[in-house]
Amino acid sequence: MSLDSILLTHAEVAVAVAGFASVVAVLQRPLTLLQRQRFFSILLGALTQILSCLTTVSLMGVGMDGPVLWRTASVATLALLILVTAVLYLPMRTLGAHGIVVINVPVTYFVYVLFAAMWGSLLANLFVVAVPGFGLYYSYMLLGLANLFLVFADVVVGGGEGTF
């Protein structure tokens, strides 16, 4: 299986998670402010995964290869993560104390650890390893997908305050 087909399959899985989250949100209407933020976090996480995959495939399509490809993809993804983090977490301030713990407490800590590991793998791909490659970049992708599944599963089973 080629790298671009792996990334496109990964993007399809992220689209499926976003679709299932949308169906759950529609069935749970009307959504409270907290529920809307939880739904929004799943959608933005899926969007980040999709755009990261498509950006990398596009870079491959223009002929970029080797360490330059993975460093460029890591920079683009870090810029996207900074934007998504600002868009996602700034509105959480209006939720007060509930803004820090969007889902139940143990899952929230695990999500934050996964999120830090995502950032760490991209930064390592940029600055630490001598030859950046697909392994570290895809570890970011898998950590992001695990994060999405964890939040979605917790939301669907009714973790945290109320349901989704």
N, C-alpha and C positions, 0 to 999 in steps of 0.2 A: 504494500500500500504506500503510495507516494505521500509526501508531506502535505501537499496542498489538498489531497483528498481527506487526510486526517483532520486538517483544520476545517474544511468545509463540513465534514460530518459533525465535528464539535459545534460548529455554528448552528447546525440543524437541531442538535440536542438543546442548545440554549433557546432557540425559537420555540421548541416544544414546551420547555419549562415556562416561558413567558405566556404561551397560549393556555396552558393549564391554569396558571395563576390568574389569568384574565377570566377564565370560566368560573373559577372559585369566587373571584371578586364579584362577578355579575350575580351569582347565586346568593351571595351574602348581603346584597344591597338592602338598605342604605349603609354605607360605610362610615364609621366614626373617623375622627381625625387620626387617631392612632392606627386604625385599620388601613386607612388610605396610605399612610406613611409606610407601613409594612409592605403593602402591595407595590408601592412606588419603588421601594428598595429592591424587590425582586425584579421588577421590570428594568430598572437601571443596571442591575447586575447582569441580567441577560443581554441587554443592549451592549454593555461593555465587552462581554464575551464575543458577541457577534461581530462587533466592529474590530476587535483585536484580530480575530480570525481573518476577516475580509481584508483588512489592511495588510496583513502578512502575505496573503495570497496575491494581492495586487502588487506588492513589492516583488514577489517571485515572478509575476507576469511581465514585469518590465525588465527582467533579466538580472535582478540583484541576487547575489548568492554569497554563501560563506559567512564569515564573521560580520561583514558589513550589513548583510541582511538582518541578522539577529540583533545587532546593536541598534539599527534603525527601527526595527519593529519594537524593540524594548523602549526606545525613546518615545515613539508614537503612542505606545500603550501607556507609558507613565504619564504622558500629557493628558491622555483620555481619562486615566484614573484620577488625576488631580481635578479635572473638570467634573467628573461624576461625583467625587467625594464632596466637592463644594456644593453641587446641586442637590445631593442627597442629604447631607448632614446639616447644612445650614437651616433648612426648614424644621429640623428636629428640635431646634431651640424653642419653638413655640409650644412644644409638647411638655415642657417643664421637665420634671424628674423622669417621666415616662420616655422622654426622647433618648436617654442613654440606653435604656433597656427596651428595645423595640420588641424583642421576643423574650422568652423566659430567661432567667438569669444564667443558668449553666450554659445554655445554648448561646447566649450573647457573648460570654467569655470565649467560647470556642470559635464563634464567628470572628471576633476581633483578633484572635490568634491566627486564624486562617488568613484574614485580611493582611496582617503584618507579614506573614510568610509570602503572600502574593507579592507585596512590595519588595520584600527581601530578595526573592528570586529574580525579579526584573532588575533590581539594582546590582545584584551579583553578576547578572549577564552583561551589564553595562561596564562595571568598574572593577570587579574582583577577578574574574576568570581571565586567563590569558587568551583563550580562544572561545568566544561566546558561541553558543550553538542552540540547536533545537531542544535539547534536553531541559535546560533551565527555563527556556521560554515556555515550553509546553507544561513544565511543572507549575508555572504561573496559571496557565489555562486550566489545568486539572484542579488546582486549589480553588480557583474561582468557580468552577462548576460544582465542586463539593460544597462550597459556601452556599451557592444557589439552592442545591438540593436540601441542605440542612435547614435553611430558612423556610423553604417551601414546605418541607415535611413538618416542621414545627408549627407553622401557620395552619396547615390543613388539619392537624390533630388538635388544634385549639390551644397551643402553648401560649404562655404569657397571659395578658389580660383579655379575656373573652376569646372570640374567634377572629378569623381573618376579616 
